[in-house]
């Protein structure tokens, strides 16, 4: 009996001691958990890597693809010798907390215990990372200050960069960071860009206005037009200009259904851009889809998913509409949807409240081609600097005399920057040679990329490029067009007779340029050799005129080289 009483007293004392210890620990320690699906996880990684004591750790996880953390630039040379200075590979290195390790560090007089754990996510694969932070403090003020400093450290690492998030199951995961695209690099028709940016700016400043009038604080933009006209690029520049992160919504994600889409839309932050690209490929149609434009037939019913979607997705039109403007839709976000086939979209999807502003992106005009040329070649600040991003003006060093460590640089190998006035004159010529509304801006940019250091060659070879890439484009019937002066090593002086359809071409080997008469484009095409598939058997230069559209199809004749 005495032994039992002693045992009860000892057990009670043990439990009381344990309870008092737990109460003491809870009163002086604060435990916080940061999961990788929440942005605060990235904030804490950036904060830890900025601490001076972090560089003295003995156990870390090395990564070259940290997401949002503070990188250490590490130059890894390829080979040896002097050329390794110019043929270097830049790798960004960071040190993350190792899995299962506990680290101690001080923050504003408080001791921190940091532990990182990983566990499988289950059926969907991948690992879930969790950061446990224990602080020796009595109040939440220190924790709030820690999170604020962590966010500031994270933002400082993203200077002039925007973050891109992708959906992972029903949560958002940081994917990558991109440099902000300059707004001036987007070449559109006059007024389009200004009107769009003004609308976005007004929306971001009008939260109180929306609230007072009971209007949902959301804005939707529909970018439609031919492929390569700048829809995604415009969204990229808009996100950088207003410092908004991009959240990519993919309706083709495996397992995507109405419920998951609703959770993703609801989990969006208040100030961001939600991007849905090629939305016509995943939504339903009312009326037949243009089979010429899409190459696909129209589904016979509107149940399930669209036939254009080859993936296992179960998003319905009703579910998509409810996610965009339903009761659970996040406010403050900007939705940007892109489509190549505007007529394929359901009218319910395009109505105001879901897509408030429709912006058409047309094929490039002559003025856009001219602006693109100027943007490519007119010197900009930093072009002449020898940095890691551009070596256009770098001359590789040569070895000096024997037994000498001197590096000799041949001044002739430096490529001079282009004169702005000359570039503007060439840009006018280039713009006149591009057919109006027949080439996408992406194709024009791709062509100029092949001559990024030779604007003269870009002007000289544009006609041959048009014949090769766009063999059946239309030639506008423009009378009185300005003459074109095109530099060429061996030019041909071409003159057109206005009394008939015949064109005389005379070789002029002594001339240093090609002078094109007022019928500049048609004449130049006849001289260089237009496509042969428009009118195959024309024995003489012939022009087929479509009076309704006031255009000409120029065919090739036997006298053309």
SESEKOL-423449 format. One record per residue (C-alpha): x, y, z. Coordinates in pm, whole numbers, plus 50000, padded with zeros to 5 digits. Example, Ala and Ser with C-alpha at 12.3 -4.5 7.8 and 13.67 -1.06 7.14 Angstrom:
# SESEKOL-423449
512304955050780;513674989450714;
This chain:
# SESEKOL-423449
500005000050000;502805024250088;504605015149765;501495023449559;501105057149732;504745065449664;504315056149298;501245078449265;503085107649423;506115103149193;503945100848880;501945131448984;505145150849045;506495140148704;503365151048524;503225183648716;506875190748630;506225183148263;503155205648261;505035234148424;507865230048173;505445231347881;503775262248023;507155278748068;508225270047712;504955283147569;505305315547760;508825323347640;508865306947295;506785313546983;506545285946721;505775294946360;505405272946051;506055284045691;504985260745408;506375262845055;502935268744904;502745302745077;504815333144968;506075337945324;508245306845277;510215324645006;510425355645223;512045335945504;514585319645271;515605353845141;515865367145498;518025338045619;520435341145329;520945378045406;522065371145763;525845374845826;525945342746031;524485323045738;527865323445560;529525304645848;527195274445853;528735240045829;525735221945676;523705237345392;521845227645077;523485242344768;521205253244485;521625271944157;517915277344102;516595292744420;513215308944387;513205344544510;516275341644726;519385363244731;521865348744487;525645349244497;527005353744146;529615327444070;531575329943745;532595295743620;535235297943349;535165275743047;538735266642972;541815286743062;543895315042930;542875350342849;539785340542652;538175325942961;537455361643071;535215366242769;533795331142754;532485329043106;529335312043225;527385329743497;525865306743756;523835319544046;524525301844370;522515301644694;522585282845023;519325269345163;518755252945502;519555215945484;516695191745542;516495179445900;519045204146035;518385229946310;520135263546296;520515289346572;520815326546498;520015359546665;517455384946550;517065417946739;518225402147064;515975371347023;517305336346970;515895318246666;515805280646606;515225272746236;514455237646109;513525226845756;511615194745690;510445176945374;507735151245321;506135135345011;503025152144875;501355119044802;499625109544480;500645141044289;504355136044352;507035160444458;508105170044808;506515194745046;508995217145225;508185232445562;510195257545763;509805257046143;510955288246329;511045289446711;511685323346872;512745330347231;510385359447298;507255366247495;505125384547236;504065383646873;505565417846802;508945402646725;507395376646494;505515403646305;508715423646271;510555392646147;507975386045875;508035422745767;511845422545744;511735389445555;509335404045301;511525434845260;514585412545205;512675392844944;511465423944762;514995437944754;516175406944567;513425411844306;514385447144207;513335452943843;512105417043822;508645402043825;507675368443969;505725341743784;503575316643971;502055284843834;499305263143977;500305231344156;497235211144235;495005236344417;497705260544533;500215284544378;503935277744347;506685302144257;508055292243917;510605318143808;511575354743802;511885375043483;513365408843407;510805435843350;510225442742983;510495479442884;507235494142766;509025510642473;509875476042335;506185469642259;505425483641914;501695488441859;499465512141666;499325547441798;497085551342101;496505514442177;499195511642442;498355545042604;494655537042628;495335503042784;497825515943039;495535544543137;492705520243201;494895497643418;496235527443613;492725540443678;491595506243800;494475501844046;493735535844201;489965531644223;489395505644496;487475529944718;485375541444421;484365505444344;483565498644711;481335529144756;479265519544452;479045482644532;480845471844216;483125441144237;486705453444232;487885432743937;489035440343583;489315417843281;491155423342953;490815402342639;493765404142399;492805390142059;494555389141725;496745368541497;499665348841643;502855368741690;501205402841720;502405409742076;499595398442308;501785380342562;504545406142529;502055433742608;500955415342921;504605410943026;505345447942984;502125457443165;503025435443464;506475450943487;505245486543451;502715483143736;504905459243942;502375430843938;503215394043973;501865369943710;499775339443802;499415315343509;496125296343503;496365265243284;493015249043213;494875219243065;496485210043396;496035173643489;493075169443721;491765204643666;488045207543729;485565234143835;486295229844204;490065232544164;489735262743936;487555279944196;490115273644469;492935287044252;491025318844163;490075324244527;493715319744636;494965347644412;496455377844592;494575410544574;497045428244344;498255406144058;497685395643696;495925362643634;496865350243287;494855326343070;496535321042734;494755307342425;491465306042610;489585297342291;491235263042295;489575253342622;486155270042626;482915262042452;481695276842130;478335290442026;478055286441652;480615270341423;484295276541479;486225289341179;487845257341056;490215276840830;491645296441119;491865268241372;492165237041161;489705219841398;486055211041368;483395224241602;482225200741880;478685189341828;477635194942187;478545216542481;478905189442744;482265181642903;485335198242762;486175212742425;487445188842159;490455211342108;491715202642454;493685170142434;494365168342809;492365153043088;490635184643208;487055186843330;486435224343341;482995233643216;481945266943072;479635272943367;482465265543609;484805289443429;482265317643427;481525313343797;485225312943881;485795345643697;483005366143856;481335343444111;480835351144477;484185335144568;486265352544301;489165372744438;488855410344417;491645433644316;493065410244057;493475417743687;492545390143445;494265389243106;493025363642854;494505358942509;493015342842201;493915339241836;490315333341727;488075360341867;484885346841708;485365312941875;484685326642224;481335323342394;479525356842423;478915350242794;482675349142847;483285381842664;480645403042834;481575432643060;482255421643413;484355392743288;486215408242995;485745445543042;488105457542770;488795440542438;492095449542274;492765439041915;496355432241811;496645436041436;499345425141196;502185449941160;501715482240972;504395501240784;504715525541074;505145496841321;507865481741103;509625515341095;509345519041473;510655483741522;513665491441303;514435522741504;514055503741830;516485477241711;519305498941585;519215533541742;521845533042020;520545531342376;522145537842711;524435509042801;524895495642447;528575505242447;529285490542789;531145458042826;528775438643051;527695402943095;524555406642887;526015420542568;529375417342400;528485433242068;531295458542101;533815435242265;537005427042080;538725395742201;542265402442322;545275389542138;548485377542293;551315402342292;554975395942208;556755365842350;557545366742722;555045395042764;551825395442966;550435425042773;547125420242594;546785437342260;543355447742131;542975456341766;540905488041744;539605477141405;537735448541569;535515472241765;532155476641595;530995512641614;527545521641733;525115532041462;524375568341388;520795576941486;520105598941182;521255571840941;519125546041121;516045567841095;516525571340719;516985534040681;513915528240898;511785548540657;513015526940369;512415495240566;508895505440659;507995513240298;509115478640186;507025459840444;503495452540312;500855468340531;499035444240766;500515413040610;503375403740849;503255398241222;505535418541444;507115386141567;508155376941212;509585411841151;511485409941479;512795375541389;514035388841057;515805418541218;517435395241470;519395379441184;520855413841104;521095428741453;524525443241376;523935452441012;520965475440946;522065481040585;521815443840513;518425442740683;517095468540436;518905453340140;517585418040191;514045424940310;512435418839969;514035384739929;512925376140283;509345386240205;509355364839891;510685335140086;508535337840398;505405354640257;505235344139890;501635354939831;501305387540019;499245416039874;500725447839730;498765479239808;497895501139510;499455533139649;500125560639395;502685587339465;504645567539723;508015582839812;511105570439634;513395546639822;517125549839838;518575515739925;522365511739960;523745482439766;527225472239642;525975466139289;522735484339237;520125483938967;518455516138863;514835508238796;512305530538628;508655524138561;506685537238269;503285550838363;501985546738006;501755508938027;502395478138229;505925472538096;508835478738332;512365486638210;515295476138425;518785488238342;521915476538513;523975504038666;527175488838807;528675522838881;525825534039101;526045529539478;522355527939545;519035516439408;516535543639327;512975531239317;510305551639140;506955561439298;505655526439227;508425514839458;507185481839594;505625468439273;508615478639063;511135464139304;509265431439321;509205428738942;512955434838930;513905410639205;511465383539106;508105380139280;506515346639362;505715323739072;502685307039227;500285336539186;499955335038809;501965305938680;501955309938303;501985347538249;504095354937938;504375391738028;504125412538342;500505411438443;498545426438724;495305411838852;493335439139023;490705433039289;488705465039263;486655457539572;489705457339796;491865480039577;494835456239583;497145441239321;498615406939279;501915410639092;503075380838890;506445371538752;507265375938383;509855360038156;512105390638159;512515389838537;515815375138653;
